[in-house]
Amino acid sequence: MQSESIGELGKALAKAQREMKPAKEDGDNPYFKSKYATLAGVWDACRGPLGDNNLSIVQTIEKKDEQDYLI
């Protein structure tokens, strides 16, 4: 299903972004002696605000030349 306008989507996304806190740096990179936010940490930071505003993340697969690609 597709809407004629993204007005409501834009409002919901803006509200969710205001509610998001920075992702925790829960990963260690010993080579550079630094910390980083893992994918799990990023999901933890955004899952609640997205869901609270009826938003979701969708990933689809596209097949091209006998190979699958994540879009």
C-alpha positions as CSV (number, residue, x, y, z in Angstrom):
1,M,0.0,0.0,0.0
2,Q,1.3,3.5,-0.8
3,S,0.0,6.9,0.3
4,E,-0.4,10.0,-1.9
5,S,1.5,12.0,0.6
6,I,4.2,11.4,3.3
7,G,2.9,14.2,5.6
8,E,1.8,11.9,8.4
9,L,4.9,9.8,8.0
10,G,7.1,12.8,8.3
11,K,5.4,14.0,11.4
12,A,5.6,10.5,13.1
13,L,9.3,10.2,12.1
14,A,10.1,13.7,13.4
15,K,8.4,12.8,16.7
16,A,10.3,9.5,17.0
17,Q,13.6,11.2,16.3
18,R,13.0,13.7,19.1
19,E,12.4,10.8,21.5
20,M,15.6,8.9,20.5
21,K,18.6,8.9,22.7
22,P,22.1,8.3,21.4
23,A,23.1,4.7,21.0
24,K,25.4,3.3,23.7
25,E,28.9,2.6,22.6
26,D,28.8,-1.1,23.6
27,G,31.4,-2.4,21.2
28,D,35.2,-2.3,21.6
29,N,37.7,-1.9,18.7
30,P,41.1,-3.0,20.2
31,Y,43.0,-2.1,17.0
32,F,42.1,1.6,17.3
33,K,41.5,1.5,21.0
34,S,38.1,2.9,20.6
35,K,34.4,2.1,21.4
36,Y,31.5,2.1,18.9
37,A,27.7,1.5,18.9
38,T,26.9,-2.0,17.7
39,L,23.9,-2.7,15.5
40,A,22.2,-4.2,18.5
41,G,22.9,-0.9,20.4
42,V,21.5,1.2,17.6
43,W,18.3,-1.0,17.6
44,D,18.0,-0.7,21.3
45,A,18.1,3.1,21.0
46,C,15.5,3.4,18.2
47,R,13.1,0.5,18.6
48,G,11.0,2.0,21.3
49,P,10.5,5.5,19.8
50,L,9.8,4.0,16.4
51,G,7.2,1.6,17.7
52,D,5.6,4.2,20.0
53,N,5.0,6.3,16.9
54,N,3.7,3.4,14.7
55,L,6.8,3.3,12.6
56,S,8.8,0.2,11.5
57,I,11.9,-0.7,9.6
58,V,11.4,-3.0,6.6
59,Q,14.1,-4.7,4.6
60,T,13.4,-6.5,1.4
61,I,15.3,-8.8,-0.8
62,E,15.7,-8.3,-4.5
63,K,17.0,-11.0,-6.8
64,K,19.3,-9.8,-9.7
65,D,21.5,-12.1,-11.8
66,E,20.8,-15.1,-9.7
67,Q,21.9,-13.3,-6.5
68,D,19.9,-11.9,-3.6
69,Y,20.5,-8.3,-2.5
70,L,19.3,-6.8,0.7
71,I,17.7,-3.4,-0.1
